[in-house]
Amino acid sequence: MLNFFRKNKPIEIVSPISGKIIPLEEIDDEGFSTKRLGDGVAIEPTDGKVIAPFDGEITSTYKANHCLVIRSEEGIELLIHIGLDTIKLKGEGFTQHVALMEKVKKGDIILEADLEILKEKGKSIISPVVITNMGRVETLEKAEGEVEKGISNIMTVTLKKSKY
């Protein structure tokens, strides 16, 4: 008998940031804590270097350089947002290393943040990492505890089967 129902392979998303995972529901930002912007985790970073968690393409960048969206080859759109309310810094303390529509490889440095400047300016360094296109996601498992960028998995995603 032929197997028409191919099982979707789980996709593991590696942490783009080293630090400690904090559940989204516990952070002090309604857009993220209510999952209005997507589901995922927040990370309290131990350093300011942010890497590409997978091979993909940069699909959104912002003038304030505080966040970006990277799309995986499977179509997962991941928003990496450094700190809370950091758009108000207008780019101060941030260096973006990628351009819109640029292809990146897992492990490439895509963003840097001076965590000390963020703290001096009174901003939380807690950094949400969320999937913005949750409509494509069948299941999402989230890690807990300490994570190391490029090594630790922060989420395991199974996408819904395509209708095509």
C-alpha positions as CSV (number, residue, x, y, z in Angstrom):
1,M,0.0,0.0,0.0
2,L,1.3,3.5,-0.9
3,N,1.7,6.0,1.9
4,F,-0.1,9.1,0.7
5,F,0.2,10.8,4.1
6,R,3.9,11.8,4.3
7,K,4.7,12.9,7.9
8,N,6.0,16.4,8.1
9,K,9.5,16.4,9.5
10,P,10.0,18.5,12.6
11,I,12.2,21.6,12.1
12,E,14.6,22.5,14.9
13,I,15.3,26.2,15.4
14,V,18.7,26.9,16.9
15,S,19.0,29.8,19.3
16,P,20.2,33.1,17.6
17,I,21.2,34.4,21.0
18,S,23.0,33.0,24.1
19,G,21.2,33.4,27.4
20,K,18.3,32.3,29.5
21,I,14.9,31.4,28.0
22,I,11.9,33.3,29.5
23,P,8.3,32.3,28.6
24,L,6.7,35.0,26.4
25,E,3.7,35.2,28.8
26,E,6.1,36.5,31.5
27,I,7.6,39.4,29.6
28,D,6.5,43.0,30.1
29,D,5.3,43.8,26.5
30,E,1.7,43.1,25.6
31,G,2.4,42.6,21.9
32,F,4.7,39.7,22.7
33,S,3.1,38.4,26.0
34,T,-0.3,38.0,24.4
35,K,1.3,36.4,21.3
36,R,-0.3,39.0,19.1
37,L,3.0,39.2,17.1
38,G,3.6,35.5,17.0
39,D,4.5,32.6,19.3
40,G,8.0,31.6,20.5
41,V,10.3,32.4,23.4
42,A,12.1,35.3,24.9
43,I,15.8,35.2,25.8
44,E,17.7,37.2,28.3
45,P,21.0,37.6,26.5
46,T,24.4,37.2,28.0
47,D,26.1,38.9,25.0
48,G,25.0,41.1,22.2
49,K,25.9,39.1,19.1
50,V,22.9,37.7,17.2
51,I,23.4,34.9,14.6
52,A,21.2,33.5,11.9
53,P,19.4,30.4,13.5
54,F,19.1,28.7,10.1
55,D,19.9,29.2,6.4
56,G,17.4,31.7,5.0
57,E,16.7,35.2,3.8
58,I,16.2,38.5,5.6
59,T,12.6,39.5,4.8
60,S,12.2,42.6,7.1
61,T,14.7,45.1,8.5
62,Y,14.0,48.3,10.5
63,K,15.7,51.7,10.6
64,A,16.2,51.4,14.3
65,N,18.2,48.1,13.7
66,H,16.6,46.6,16.8
67,C,15.0,43.6,15.1
68,L,14.6,41.8,11.8
69,V,12.7,38.9,10.3
70,I,14.4,35.9,8.7
71,R,12.6,33.3,6.6
72,S,13.8,29.7,6.6
73,E,13.9,27.6,3.4
74,E,10.8,25.8,4.8
75,G,8.9,29.1,5.1
76,I,9.1,29.8,8.8
77,E,9.3,33.6,9.4
78,L,11.2,34.3,12.6
79,L,11.2,37.7,14.2
80,I,14.3,38.4,16.3
81,H,13.6,41.5,18.5
82,I,16.5,42.7,20.7
83,G,15.2,44.1,23.9
84,L,11.8,45.6,24.7
85,D,10.7,49.0,23.6
86,T,14.1,49.4,21.9
87,I,12.7,51.0,18.7
88,K,12.7,54.3,20.7
89,L,16.6,54.2,20.7
90,K,16.5,55.0,17.0
91,G,19.4,52.6,16.3
92,E,21.6,53.7,19.2
93,G,23.5,50.6,20.5
94,F,22.7,48.5,17.5
95,T,24.7,47.4,14.4
96,Q,22.9,45.5,11.7
97,H,25.1,43.2,9.6
98,V,22.6,42.2,6.9
99,A,20.4,43.9,4.3
100,L,16.8,43.3,3.2
101,M,16.5,40.2,1.0
102,E,20.0,39.1,1.8
103,K,20.6,35.4,1.9
104,V,22.3,34.2,5.2
105,K,23.7,30.9,6.4
106,K,23.2,29.4,9.8
107,G,25.7,30.9,12.2
108,D,26.3,34.2,10.3
109,I,26.3,37.3,12.6
110,I,23.2,39.3,11.6
111,L,22.9,41.8,14.4
112,E,24.9,43.2,17.3
113,A,23.5,45.0,20.3
114,D,25.5,46.9,23.0
115,L,23.6,45.5,26.0
116,E,25.2,48.1,28.3
117,I,23.8,51.0,26.3
118,L,20.4,49.4,26.3
119,K,20.6,49.0,30.1
120,E,21.9,52.6,30.5
121,K,18.9,53.9,28.5
122,G,16.5,52.0,30.8
123,K,15.5,49.3,28.3
124,S,14.9,45.7,29.0
125,I,17.4,43.4,27.2
126,I,14.9,40.6,27.2
127,S,14.7,39.6,23.5
128,P,11.6,37.9,22.0
129,V,12.2,35.3,19.2
130,V,8.8,34.5,17.6
131,I,7.3,32.9,14.6
132,T,5.2,35.5,12.9
133,N,3.4,33.2,10.5
134,M,1.9,30.8,13.0
135,G,-0.9,30.0,10.6
136,R,1.5,27.6,8.9
137,V,2.5,25.9,12.1
138,E,0.9,22.6,13.2
139,T,2.9,22.1,16.5
140,L,5.4,24.2,18.4
141,E,7.6,22.9,21.2
142,K,9.7,25.4,23.2
143,A,12.9,24.8,25.1
144,E,13.6,26.1,28.6
145,G,16.6,27.1,30.6
146,E,20.0,28.3,29.4
147,V,20.7,28.3,25.7
148,E,23.9,28.8,23.6
149,K,23.6,30.5,20.2
150,G,24.3,28.2,17.3
151,I,24.1,25.1,19.5
152,S,21.0,24.9,21.6
153,N,17.6,24.3,20.0
154,I,15.0,26.9,21.2
155,M,12.0,25.6,19.3
156,T,10.9,22.5,17.4
157,V,8.3,23.3,14.7
158,T,6.1,21.0,12.6
159,L,4.5,22.8,9.7
160,K,1.0,22.1,8.5
161,K,0.8,19.9,5.4
162,S,0.7,22.0,2.2
163,K,-2.6,21.9,0.3
164,Y,-0.8,21.8,-3.0
